Amino acid sequence: MSAEYQVEHPSERLIGRYARGDTEDTDGTEAAQGGGASGAGIAHDEVWALEAHLESCARCRARLAAATRDATPAVTALVDGVWAGLTPQLPAIAPMPRLRRWAPPLSIWASPVMVPWMCMTVLVTLIAVILDSLNSHGVSFVLLLAPVLPVFGVAASWARGLDPAYELIAGTPRAGLQLVLRRTTSVLVVVISALLVAGWVTGAGVAQWLLPCLAFTTGALALGGLIGVTRAAIGLVAVWAAVIVTPTVAMSRTPVALHTDSLPVWGAVFALGVVVVIARRGAYTLLGVHR
């Protein structure tokens, strides 16, 4: 962490620089507002860390307000004028209901556009169970579809073209890998719950579908940091359909990739995906990942 942070709170110098707008531009150069007066602008990661801290620290928000009054008197005068006009109208405005501490905002864990994909995932799982019950001597469709079931849900949770509020979400301090992992967790909760029921009905072993499912999820995120989560999801599903699903349905034989002997390979793929996601965690703050 930067030396301008004390034990838990940012230093007065950092608060003052932030109040003056002493930050870097997107190309890494100093911003014109105050960079020239105090050396190099504040790095983007420090700005995001500071803004995330300000969300939950009333003390530091008060320090920032005091620093802003001193650093930018014109802005302070403008804000005071706005408050003077709004204050008489505030008693007539109904207060917002208080959010319970145990109920975090839904946008942290899920997006409204994810709901259709969740419903589709449950429906596909149900269809796979029905196909398994009608085809007792052939391949297990639950095992065949389990790896790709969470992929589109993960893509929908962080897709620029599907979420109308993506610009607002991407511009918040908590955007990036933290939000991606939370929304991915919400997808996996639904998918794994549906597969647990499907596996219990059809007799499919948990390890046989769980590891491929997790491997494809981390694979979509790992590739998503390079080419965009949506493109990664489409590519992985297309490859799985062409290489595994089509030949398996044609020959009515469980592929080697879904045998228990292949579980160590799936575990290695899952571990590799986790390592790549962690190593490239900064990529998920870029809008290109939303493609």
Secondary structure, 3 states (H helix, E strand, C coil): CCCCECCCCECHHHHHHHHCCCEECCCCCECCCCHHHCCCCECHHHHHHHHHHHHHCHHHHHHHHHHHHHHCHHHHHHHHHHHHHHHHHHHHCCCCCCCCCCCCCHHHHCCCCHHHHHHHHHHHHHHHHHHHHHCCCCCCHHHHHHHHHHHHHHHHHCCCCCCCCHHHHHCCCCCCHHHHHHHHHHHHHHHHHHHHHHHHHHCCCHHHHHHHHHHHHHHHHHHHHHHCHHHHHHHHHHHHHHHHHHHHHHHCCCCHHHCHHHHHHHHHHHHHHHHHHHHCHHHHHCHHHHC
